[in-house]
Amino acid sequence: MASDELEGRSSGTQGMNLQRLYCKPFYKCGLPTEQIVEVQEHYVYKDRRNKKNKVLTYNIIATLPGTDDKLKEEYVVVGGHYDSVNNKLDKIHNGADDNASGTSMILELFEKFAVSNTHKRTLVFMAFGGEELGLLGSKHFVNNPTIDLQKVQLMVNLDMVGRLDNEKNLQLGGTLTAVDFDKKLEPFLDEVENRWQNNLNITELGKGIFKRSDHYSFYLKDIPVLFFFTGLHEDYHGPTDDSNKINYQGMKVISDLVHPIMEEFANTPEKLIFQPVELEEQSMPTATMKVTLG
Ligand SMILES: [Zn+2]
């Protein structure tokens, strides 16, 4: 996904079209599990300020219907953007961390859930286009939803989950966007914080909401959200955000945390009750950013 062949997957490029091929587990997981795949096309301006250079982009949406007669009318969504920033100075911005990492984790989770097929609520997996142009894919989806948004239990956003550092710092946003949500998440976070060798260092972003990723579009529709993020780094939005810098073992640890959380909220009979958080914007979490000058 982050090879030069895909040119950074930004909106309107040929590489963006190749991206569809990389979502093939959505189409052919080789399992008898019922699945529905839709491609939602929409147009965006690559030059936002001057409303010029209109190009086609799309969201890829895969659905695994729930197994419970009643709860299958409700949804747990997991999503992340696949596009990278526009290439600059003839250098390809591969966006391995931002956000081939989140997109590939979504494909992996899809396969896992398609195999077990025990989720009571319906699961929806989304790869958004146009995020780097202003969350355009997720905005388009929430304004043209293919499901009843009032029945979405939870939206999980995976954006930059590929750079778990040596201290295993993982940032988690949205834990206050539902009543008692933080308490309900505690057993899962405790478990992974204490697990031998996998002891993650989780920072809950707490008050406020981080507005610059796709969960924010869902939050604005009164949907509880969770946002997983391994932090900023010096390659962020640059041509050196490459696949050789990804911590693949770290991605597995994170995926092994996201999976049971999704499972819990897909199966628990209780519905999460949305609650708004303080309106001030969280600044980009910078705990692990190394600042360089020049
Ligand atoms: Zn991103």
Boltz pocket constraint, residues with backbone or C-beta under 6 A from the ligand:
constraints:
  - pocket:
      binder: B
      contacts: [[A, 81], [A, 83], [A, 98], [A, 99], [A, 131], [A, 159], [A, 160], [A, 212], [A, 213]]
      max_distance: 6.0
